[in-house]
Every structure is written in C-alpha cells, then in structure tokens.
Amino acid sequence: MSSSTATDATDAGAHDDSADPFPVIGIDHVRFHVGNAKQAAYYYSAAFGMTLVAYRGPETGCPDIAEYVLTSGETRFVMAGEVRAGTVVGESVARHGDGIADLAIQVPDADKAIDYARTRGATVLRPPEELHDGHGTVRVATLATYGDTQHTLVDRSRYDGPFLPGFVEAKPLFPAKPAHHPDRYFQSIDHCVGNVERMDEWVEFYRRVMGFTNMAEFIGDDIATEYSALMSKVVASGNRRVKFPINEPASGTRKSQIEEYLEYYGGPGVQHVALATDDIVASVRAMREMGVEFLATPDSYYDTLAERVGSIRAPIQQLRDLQILADRDENGYLLQIFTKPVQDRPTVFFELIERRGSLGFGKGNFKALFEAIEREQAKRGTW
C-alpha cells in the first residue's frame, strides 16, 4: 500500500508576500558546528569548489570561536569551531559530531516573523537583536526547531558587508579551480532534509509557527525496500524558496537509515542538504576528481532508464558512467546524485540536483537510493 501527494509548486515570482503570515526570501546560510573549522573550510573549498569570503575569530575580537564563511553562487556555508574549550560549539560537536546546527532563513522583517512565531507557541532562543558595523545593520532572531537545530532569522536589507557585523573579508583558502572545472559546482540550496522521531509533530510545527504548507508526502511502498522503510513529508514556504522534507523511521526488518542517523547523531537533526546545479555532469566529474565520494548505483538501474524518463539532455551512458539518477514527473525531469557522509559519523551528506522542469524529489529513485544506503550500512556493521 502506498500513497503520495504533491501540490503544484508556486512560482516564487507570483507569490503575494503581503498575504503570507511568515514571508521569507530564502535560505540565508547553513551553519555547521565542526571539530576543526579551518580544515573543514579547506575541504569545502577544495572538494565542493566553494570560496572563502569572510572570517571571524580571535584575531578579530572573537576569542572563543573561529568561523569561516564560504559561498558558491547564492549558497552560503558557515564553518564554526571552538578555539577554547567550554563553548556551545564544542558541546554540540561532542554530542553530535560534525553537523548542521542552524538553517538560517533570510526574511524581510525579523521582528514581524518572530512575533508571529512566538504567538503560535514557538521557542524563541534569541529575541530580535540589531548587529551593526561600518557596512550597515543586520537584524537577527533565533527559533528552536527539532532536536538542537535552530532557525536564525536574518534581515540583511540594510547591510552590504561580507557576511554579518563582526566578520572581516577573507582570502580564499584554496588555489583557483583546475581550468577544466566549472566556475562553480552548484549555485543555490534546493532543500534541506531533517530526520526526526515524530514527523507529524514537526510538520504541524512548521504549519502553525511559520505558515508553511504541506507540499508532498511519501509513505508506504513509495519509500521502502525489502528491509527498511521511512515516511517523509515536505513542508515549504509560500513562495517555495524554502523546502524542508522531514523524515521519520517506519517499521522494517532491519535498522533504517533514519534510525541509524538518530543513533549516531544523538537525536533529531539535519540529514542532508540538496544543492542545485545547472550542469550535474560537470559538477560530479569535478567533485569526484577532488575526492568527493558518491553512493554507488547498480549498473542494472540504467538498463530501463530511457523507458522510464524519456528524452533527457544527458546521454544515458554518461549518467551510467557517473552513476547519476534520473526521474520524471508531469512537469519535467530531474537528475540527482548523493554523496556518502562527509564526516566520520554516518550522519550528514549532500545531494546534487539538476531540475529540468520537475518539481518533485526523485520519487522514482527512492528505492535505488535507499538500497545504496543500505549497502553502506552493511559495510559499517549497522545491520
């Protein structure tokens, strides 16, 4: 028995922000808590082709934490590591390992957004606060969500600095990309996926507190293999610029990928971030060359791919060689691939996605993806 539903994604340009109770501009940044921020920044510079643009640390008047800001197109990652023991960052790493602590959201009015959320039962971790320097003013506030994950709300409409007040412009850590690599491997964040124990509770949280709507859901055979299963619902902002699939484990004969994540991460958290690219073939080639490891797809997956997805821009043999997945819905098709976990614990990983009209999440690839994850679980002795 299976069930899946999806609404048409609203075109961001047609969305009426004035009628939206919680208007958003998009994902502002993804903040990682890591054991060594300088080394993490170098890794993402080299392997993901990102560019270091800003820094804050002891040299700039921040004695306890070092933070490196990297960008690729509109994508912004912040790598934070402790310089002295006893910080929130260090406690997070000790509990969860390297992971994503904050999915920060850019908003037109942080005060209005936090007021709306507070009156609907949200936990406000940081009330609205004004940060300023010679580049202008930023208004920020922070909400709690699943596990230790946070949403910092950022209004940077009056700021033109490299990131936030207190950060200084920084030089790239990694030399220029090889000449045959694309200028950037991805340009924006497509969606961010959370793993939780009680999915419906958090779907309701986003509906009630942030005015998000249920964009899609996948249950039953949609999202199961012979051995394990999960359930997933996708919540999205009114303009569809922020999309959060939320997963929970379902009963199976073996430990599911969600159960493994919850065990190793020590509770709910962000499982993966999907990065949008205009040319997934070029991006995967470049990232493989720089040492990024992707999940393997059986060769047999490609034997009937042309029948399933029809005409697409990349030759099937090219997808086979790079082990890129493809799926089609009523609006078009997408190409996608998933990395292996990018730290020692089998927790956070990344997706590269190229959309050619499709508004979905690769439902036709779920079984192949989960079987690939199960093969990795078996290597780790999870089963």
N, C-alpha and C positions, 0 to 999 in steps of 0.2 A: 504494500500500500504506500503510495507516495502522494505528496501534494506540494505544489509550488505556485506562487502567485507573484506577479510583478506589476507595478504601475508604470505608466509611461513617465520617464524622467522629464521633469520640467526643464525647458530651455532656460539657462541662467539669465539670459538677456530679457526674457519675457516675464520674469518673476517680479511681483509687486512687493518691494520691501516694506512699503508703508502698511501693508496688511499682514505682515509677518510679525508674530509676537516676539520672535527672537532672531532678527536678521543677522546673517553672517556674511563675511566677504570670502572666507576660505580658511584653509589650514595656514596658520602663521608660521609655526615651526614645530618640529618634533624634538623633544629634549630627552637625551639619553643620560642615564647615570652609569658610569663605567669605572673600571678599576684603574685605568691609565688613560686620561683624556688625550694626551699628546700622541700616544701610539694609536688610539682609536681614530683621531683626526687624520693621521698619516694613512691609515688603512683606507678610510673612506675617500681620501684624496686620490690615492693610487688605484684602488680596486674599483671604486664607483665613479671615478672621474670628477669628483666634486672639488670645489675651490674654497680654500680657507679665506674668509673675508673679514673676520672680527675675532677679538680675543679679550678676555678679562681674567685677571689672576693677581698674584702677589705684586707683580711689577706695576699694576695699575690701581693698587689700593684695595684689592680683594684678597685678604691674607689666607683664607682657608680653602678656597675652591678655585680651580682653573677651568675655564670654559672656552671652547673653540667652536666657532660658527662657520659652517660650510654650506655652500649653495650649489645648486645645479638648476638653471632656469629659475622657476618660481619655488623650487623645493629648498627648504632650509632645515638643516640638522644642527643641533647644539650638543656637543660632547662635554659633559661635566664630570670632573673627577676631583676627589678631595686632595688637598695639599697637606692638611693637618688632620689627624685622627679626631673622631668625635662629631663629624658633620652628618647632616641628613643624607647627603650623597653617599658617604661611606656606609652608613647604616642600611641604605637601600641596596647597595652592591652586596653587602654581607648577607642580606636576606634573600635577594632575588638573583644575584649575579648581574652581569651587564644587562640592562633592559631599558625600556621606554617608560619614563616617569611622567611625561606631560605631553599631551596632544593639544598644543596651544592653538586657539582659534582667533583669527582676526575678525573684529566686529566694528561697526560704525560708532557704537556707543557702549562702552563697557559698563557705565553706571546703570543705564537702562536695562542692559542684559542681566546684570547681577541682581537688580531689583526684581525683575520678572522671575528669575530662578529662585531667589530667596522666598518669595511669597508662595512658591509652589513646593516648598519643602527641601530645597537643595541645601547641602552643607557648604557654607562659604568659608574657605580656608584662608583667603586673603581678601579683605574688603577693598573696594576701589582705591587705588593709590596713584599719585602722579609722580612720574620719574622725569627728570629733565637734565639737560646739559646744553652745550653750545649749539647743538643740532636741532633743538626743539624739545617738545614734550610728548611723552607716551603715557597713556592711561591704562593700567592693568588691574585685574582682579582674578581670583582663582576659585574654581569649584572642585569639589571632590566627586569622583565617579567610582567605578568598580575597582576593588582592591585598593592599592595605593596609587592608582592612576589619577592624574589631575587634568583639568582643562583650564589653562590660563587664558583669559580673555584679553585681547590686546587691541587697543585703539591707537594706531600709529599715524593717523591722518595729519598730525602736526609735527612730524618728525622726519628728518632726512639723513640721519646718521647711518653707520654701517650695520647696526642691529638694534641695540637698546642703549639708553644712557648708562655710562659706566664701562662700555666696551670701546675698544680702540680698533682702528683699521689694522688688519694683519696681512702679511705677505703669504703667498701660497707656500705650503709645506712640501709640495711635490713638484718636480720639474714639469714642463709642458708635456701634454699627451703626445704619444707617437703620432707622426704625421698621418698615418693611415686610419687613425681612430676618429670617430665623430667628435665634433666640438663638445657635445655633452651627450651622456648616455640616457638621460631622462630629463623631463622638464617640469613635472608637477607631481603632486600626490593625488592618486586616483581615489583610494580609500584606505582606511586603517581598520584592522580586524582585532576584536577583543575576544579573549577566552574567559568565560565566567562559569559559575556553578548553577546560576539561576537566570537563564536567558530572559524570560518574560518580565522578570523584575526590572531588568535594565532597559529593555525595550520600552516599558512603561515610564521609566525614569526619563528617558530622552523625549518621550512624547509630552510628559507632564511638565518637565523642568525647562526644556529647550524648544518645545514646539516642533520637534522633528516628527516626521511621518514614517510609517512602515512602507518601505519601497519594495521589498521582496521577502519571501521566506522559503526555506528549503527544509523539508522533513522527510522521514521515511526512506524509501528507496532512492530518493534524489541524492542522498548524501551518505551512502552506506557502502561497505564492502562485505565480503564474506565473513570478516572477523570483527569489524568495529563500525561504529556509527556516531553521528553527531547531528545536532539540529542547529539551524542558523536562521536569523532574521536580520534584515538590513534596514537600519534607520538612516534617514537623510534629512538634511536641512531643506527648507522650502525651495531654495534655488539649486539644490542638488550639488552644490560645490563642496559640501562636507558629507561623506558617506561612511557609516560605521557598521559593517557587518558584525554581529555578535553571536558567538558560538557557545553551545553547551554540550557536554557529552551525552550520548544516548547509550542504551544497553547494548552490549555486544559480547561475543565470546572471549575477546581479548581486550587489553587496555587500549583505549582510543588515543589518538594524538592529542585530544583536548585533555584527557586525564593525565597523560604524560606531561604536558605543559604545566598543568596546575600543580603537579607534584614537584617538578624541577624548579618552577618559578616561585613556589611557595604561596600559591593563591592566584586569583584572577589578575590578568594583565593583558598587554597588547601583544598579540601573536605575530602579526606581520603587517608591513606597510607595502601597499601596491604603488609602484612608481610608473607614471605614464610616459611612454616614449613614442616618437613618431616613426622610428625605424628599429624594431626589436631585433632584427637580424644583425644590423651593425652593432647595436648595443651589446648583445650577447657575445658576439665574436670578440669585441674589445674587452669585456669583463672577464670572459674565460681566459683570455691572454694575460690578464692582470691577476689571475689566481682565484677568481670567484668560482665556487663550486655550486653547480645546479643539480637538482634532482634528476635522476635518470628516468627515461620513458622507454618501455619495451618497444622494440622495432615493429612488432605486430600492430601497435596503435596506429601506425601510418598506412597500413595496408588498405583500410577502408575510409581514410580521412577525406579523400576527394569526394566520395559519395556523400559523406555527412555534411561537409561545409561548402561544397560547390567551388566556384571560381574565387580565388583569393590572389593577392598581389605577389605573394612569395611562392616559388615552386615547392611542391610537397617534399621533394628530395632535399631541398635546403632546410626545411623545417625538421626533417628526419635527421639530417646531419647534426643540427644544433639542438635537437630534442625539444623544440618549441611546440606547444599545444595550440590548437585552434578550435573555435566554437562559433556557431552562427545562431542568431535569433531573428525575429521578424523585422528588426531594424538594421541588420548588417552582421558583421562578424568581428571577432577579436582574436588576437594572438597573445599568448601568455606563457610565462615560464617562472619557476620558483627556485630560489636559492636553497641550499642547505642552511641550517642555523649558522649564524655568523659569529658566535661566541662559544665558549666551552660547554655551557649548558644547552640542551636541545630545546631552546625557547624561541627567541626572536629570529625571524627570517624575512626575506623580501620577495616580492613579486614584481616582475616587469610585465607591463600590459600595453599593447597597442590596440586601440579601438578604431575600427573602421565601420562606424555606424552603430555597432552593438551597444546596448545599454545594460547588458547583463554582467554576470560574474563568472562565466565559463561553466555553466551547469553541466554541459556535456562532457566536461573534463574532470568532474569531481571524482569519479571512480578511479581514473588513471592517476590523478594526483594523490589520492589517499592511499592507493596501493603502493605508490612510490615512497610515501612517508612511512608506511608500514614496513617496507624493506629496510629503511634506515633504522626504524625502531628495533627490528630484529637484530641488526648489527650491534646496537647498543645494549642488547640483552633486556630490553623493556618487556618483551613477551616471555 
